[in-house]
Amino acid sequence: MNIKITKCHGSGNDFLIIDEISNAYQFTEEERAQLAIALCDRQSSLGADGILFVMPSSVAHARMRVFNADGSEASMCGNGIRCVARYVCELLQVEEAVIETMKANLEVKNETDIYPNIPTYLVEISPVSFHTKDLPLQVSTDTLINEKITGLNQDLLFTALAVPNPHLITLVNKAVLESDIQEGLSKYVNGPNEYFPDGVNVSFVSILDKGSIYVRTYERGVGFTNACGTAMSASTLVSILNGYNEENSYVDVYNNGGKVRCYVHNQNNQYRIDLIGNATYVYRADVTFDWNALDGFEVANKQYFEAEAIQYKKLQDEAKKYVETHLK
Ligand SMILES: N[C@@H](CCC[C@H](N)C(=O)O)C(=O)O
């Protein structure tokens, strides 16, 4: 089989876009998962955090399905939907669109550059739920907001929310960030455990200044990534609930892949989070493979977007310097 791939990233969280609008690909559910496992492997393959299938939709401009590198499907992908937003807006020659996702049809639009000459998109992150059943998180309470989970850690205070994929978030200082606490805890809750039967994305968040935070995420189905868009959005909301930032104002969210900007709307305690950030193309390529020998694929016509990479590195270097001087 021969497929066309567009590799892209949002804040260094990188994905392979497969366009099923322009190409009459037919994938079974099993094949979608197999493709993600085979093509996302960074040791032996193209390497990526996941695959974004861009598909026709009867209710929106396009549909996005997200498969993590381990082949699991997620309900949402904040960095990924910015890449899909750019891809679909350019394909349909529009400035804004609606993207159908597993649990919501989300508004996306081309936005003023977050950094000079960097393609930037605003995407809607919703619905937001603090009900533990919506993650799911198996505890006795309906919500978990700034609470301990003593079976995970004796000291940290956690907040659990779904946006709509599941997130477990805690506010920490530099010393905790530099420890191995996040890795050990994240591996536990993404393996056999009594709390998160479907796993969870785990974010450690530091307050950098008024209006700026730093987020590091261990992603369900992937591991540590440069950034996780839904996690950064959820973390912004948690920083607001803790009084460090405000609704209806911009928060700069720094990460190991650069930075994004979030804006939390509160409409009668129903939250909608705007996630604003880059959608950067890395390369386009043709991939040929045999379903019976997925490790034997061939790549041809690989074309890099070198100017985009050079420009994005300027943003990333500035973001790194800001974190180094403000993390405490
Ligand atoms: N990196 C994505 C989230 C991808 C799915 C997540 N790993 C999950 O399984 O929920 C983002 O930018 O939100």
The ligand as an SDF file (V2000), in Angstrom:
LIG
                    3D

 13 12  0  0  0  0  0  0  0  0999 V2000
   -0.6520   15.2040   22.7730 N   0  0  0  0  0  0  0  0  0  0  0  0
   -2.0740   15.3920   22.6340 C   0  0  0  0  0  0  0  0  0  0  0  0
   -2.8830   14.3760   23.4350 C   0  0  0  0  0  0  0  0  0  0  0  0
   -2.8450   13.0430   22.7190 C   0  0  0  0  0  0  0  0  0  0  0  0
   -3.7210   12.0450   23.3870 C   0  0  0  0  0  0  0  0  0  0  0  0
   -3.3090   11.7460   24.8200 C   0  0  0  0  0  0  0  0  0  0  0  0
   -1.9850   11.1250   24.8460 N   0  0  0  0  0  0  0  0  0  0  0  0
   -4.3440   10.8060   25.4030 C   0  0  0  0  0  0  0  0  0  0  0  0
   -4.1840    9.5930   25.2740 O   0  0  0  0  0  0  0  0  0  0  0  0
   -5.3280   11.3470   25.9600 O   0  0  0  0  0  0  0  0  0  0  0  0
   -2.4790   16.8180   22.9280 C   0  0  0  0  0  0  0  0  0  0  0  0
   -1.7540   17.7050   22.4110 O   0  0  0  0  0  0  0  0  0  0  0  0
   -3.5080   17.0570   23.5860 O   0  0  0  0  0  0  0  0  0  0  0  0
  1  2  1  0
  2  3  1  0
  2 11  1  0
  3  4  1  0
  4  5  1  0
  5  6  1  0
  6  7  1  0
  6  8  1  0
  8  9  2  0
  8 10  1  0
 11 12  2  0
 11 13  1  0
M  END
$$$$
